[in-house]
Amino acid sequence: MTFLEQYADAIEARRAKLRKRGYALAAETAPPGGQAALWYAEAALWVPRSGQAVARQLARLCGDEAEVTIPWRSLADAVGVRDRAGNLRRYTERGVMALTEAGWLEVVTVGSKRGAKTTFRLLPGERPQAAPRRVESYARQAEAA
């Protein structure tokens, strides 16, 4: 399966939004900056794709700080990726869970329901003995399958 075959639907959806919106650059597509960019560069090597998407947006929102307070729905909108069932928030929650389990993120929620405030803190994560994810390892997995 080629790249174009795999992502044709997503590419066409983005093209349609671009035609409708009229401009290409949204804030969510800007790369992370500041101290959080270094955190993102490290974390992206050790977590799955959902964690990488969430880490990118959290790093972009944090900038030079080590924490950010943002509602779950806003974070899910910034990540902008849906799972197979079409849920934005579930994909984001799975990414946050992957980052938390790997030790790269701490989540503190104060309050409940609509009044809840969620703070995400960036942490230096664990680096297991296994090698980090690289493009070559994905290519080898594809050849084996």
N, C-alpha and C positions, 0 to 999 in steps of 0.2 A: 504494500500500500504506500503510495507516494504521499508527500507532504500535502500536495494540492488536493488529492482525493480525501485525505483525512480531515482537512480543515476547510473544505470548500463551503460548507454551510455557514461556518462562523465568519469566513471572509466575506461572503455575500451579505450576511446580516450587518457587518460593520460598514460595508460599502453603502448599503441602503441608509443607515443612520447618517453617514457622512454626506450623502446626497441631500438628505432631509435637513440636516443641521447647517451645512454650508461651509464648515471649517473643520480642520483636521485635528487640531491639538486641544485636548481636554486636560484638566489638571491631573486627572488620574494617570495619564500616560507619561507625565514628567518623571524623570528618574529621581530616586531618593538622593538627598544631599546631606551634607554635614556629617556629624558623628554617626548618625543612624545608617548612613550609606555603608560604612565599614561593617556595622553589625549585619546588615542585609547581605553583603558580599560573603560573609562567613556562614550565616544561617542558611542561605540558599543552597549551599553545598551538602547540607546534612538532612534536609527535610524533603518530603514529597512535593509534588507540583502544587497541591492545594495550599500547603504551608508556604511555598515560595511566593504565591500570589498574595497571600495575606501579609507576609513579611515585607514585601515590596511596598504595599500601601501603608503599613504601619511605619516603616522607615521614612516614607515620604511625608507622612503627617507629623512625625516626631522631629525631624530635622536635626538640630543640635541638642535636643533634650533626650532624656532616656525614658520618658513616659508621655502618654497622650490619653485624654479622656474623650471618648467618642461613643455615641450610641451604636449598638450592634447593627441596626438597620443602615446607618450611614456608612459604616465600615463595609457592609455587604454591598452597598451601592458602589462604593469606591473600587472594591475588588472586581465586581461586575461579571463574575463567572457563575454559571448555573450548573448544578449537578444534573444527573440523568433525569431526575424527576422534575427539573425546571426550577428548583429552589435556590435562590441567591444566598439566603442566610445559612442554610444547612452546609453549603460548600464552604462558606466562611468559617462557620463553627468547627468544621472538620479540620480546616487549616490551622485555626487557633489551637485546637486540641493537639495537633501534630507538633506545633511549636512548643506548647506547654510540656508535653511529654518528653520532648528532647531537651528541655531545660533552657530554651531560648527566650521564653516569654512567661510573664506572670500576669494573671488576670485578677483584678479585684473589683467586685461589684458591690456597690452600696445602694441599698433600697431594693424595691421590687417593682415588677410590672412597668408601667409607663414612667414612673418617677425614678427608675434605676439609673445610676451613673456608673459606667464601666470604665475602669482605668487599665490600660495595657502598659506594662513595664518591660522594657527590653533588658535581657540578661545575657551574660556570656554563657553560651550553651556548652554542653558536653560534646566532646569529640571522641566518638567510639573508635575502637581499634580498626574497624573496617574502613576502607578507603571511602572518601566522599563520592557523591554521585557526579559522574562526568559524562560528557556526550559519548565517549567511546564505549562506556558500559551499556548505554542504551542501544547503541548500534550492535553490540555483541548479543544482547538479549533479543533483538529483532531478528538477527541471523539465526539464532538457535530455534526460534519459534517457527 
